Amino acid sequence: MKWLIYPYTPKSIPIIKNKSLLKCGEVVQVSAPLGFGLEGKNGYIWGNEKSEYIIRNKIEQEIDGIWITPEIGYMSIDEILKALEKLPIANKKIYYSAYLNIDDENKIIDLCKNKGAKEIVKQVSASDIELSVSDNVLYKFDTPIIAVAGTGSFTQKFDLQLYLRKELLNLGYKVSQVGTRPYCEMFDFQSMPKWMFDSTYTDREKVYAFNHFLKMIELKEKPEVIIIGMPEGIIPFNEKHQQGFGLCAYEICSAVHPDYLIMSLYNGEYTQQFLDEMNNLTKYRLHVEIDDFYVSNYVPMSTSYKKEHMVFSYSENKKNGNMLFNIDDMKSATWIKKLIDKLSMYSEYEVI
């Protein structure tokens, strides 16, 4: 299956950087509307590293399917429909992984049907089943759990999740995983259950449900390690961008106790005092201490703090001594070895 990713944005970069992990076929082209300002840019958009992809508005490759990403929500429904009219939808498989209201979603699905789409697959996973809790019991886990959290929603958490998956699989681990993006199934693991974001359910119900959901995964898949990505941020950014008030991270950490926590930060230089304060925050709010800090390459632009969607700028890696990790550390075995050594201490038996 040859896929076109549309619309392609910086949030799509982890897909092509980790294309070897895809279980759905191959990505042959990435495309974005002209208004996104990405025409002609390399697929990695920023930095010195280059990918094999060039972002184009027009479709230049032979494709079998169109992968509609969540970032289509940056456009109005009229803009979306106008843009989709120009895509070669006829006889193509459509993979819809966006989060839009039901009316707009139906308009998109109807347009794809009318243009002769071969198949339309909405993002539906095993985690989309109705929330159900049979008993008020929090089950314990026999498998080491790695959690990836962040101070914000664009701190390269998904990059980290895929990095951990790739390294642990390469080392022979049997990995189960629940991730932060709605298209994790394309990488052969679970997306975060939609009911975790549904205000219909109480925090209490979500805690028990997530505990039971993850326990079912453990019993069924019998993994040697579990990776959990925590959506949004652990705290509000400001009054406009509340990031769910950090409730999702609180609910997950109330449902399970991570054995290893990686906290991803916006790009910047950090003091030991800041790191200590952040660790105290997670210790008393989430009941888990931070094992590693990761400094991402993105920082929110102050001019967008009060806008509907925050805009981020790219910044090169900051040198923070030995206190924090960054993307360069993904190129060596030092970080993953540190993680494995600590997880082995938690286990009664060797996990590899």
C-alpha angles and dihedrals in degrees: 000000000000113000136202113204112217129211096015116200137158087277088064094059094094089060095062094035089058099033090133088070095055115113096186102072129272136315109234101171140017120206138182134179115264089247091067090069094228101110111137095005122132115259092251088054096195137041132031097287114098132205130205091249129090117196111240135176093211122063110247103165133069106255138185098194145018118225108206108204129209090252090076081086088075086076130069116251091252090053091047094052092046091051094047091051088066095052122094095247099153113110091359130123112241118210107195113196101157130119109227134141114277095253094054091042091054091050090054093047092048091050091051091049093048091051090055103257110186093219135353117209117189117202100269120153138167086269091064094073114117114280109262131173117187096186140004096249127126107213122214122232128231093194124081111252125212116195128195116202134164143201088236146012098260103048098115094262091148091051087055093048092052092043091055091046094051095046096045093046090049089052092054102260121147100229131199117188146183113195141196100238124080091231100056089121088072085066092046099255138094127280118221108278112263092227088069086074097040114109089202088082128063124240088248092055092048093051093054093040094051091047091053092042092054093042090055089053091050093049094045101041099031094211128187092218135015124211121200125189115204114217124229119356132311092237136023116273095209140321092286097044106042095166090215089301087273089284096134092056090047092051093048093048090048089053097046135013112231115220092204126027125194115193116202119207136194114261114282146094116286133197126220088247091059092049091049091050091049091050091051089050093056092039094059101027100040099020093233132098124228117252099184138012120213122198111212127208094242133086127178115247113240091225089066099048092105099035126104091251121029116231120220133206126210120241131184120250116289119222108232098167115242095323099088142029128227138181092286089065089063087070095063134056095235098092098045090046090054090051094048092048092055095045090051088058091058095051127081089215138031108278095205 
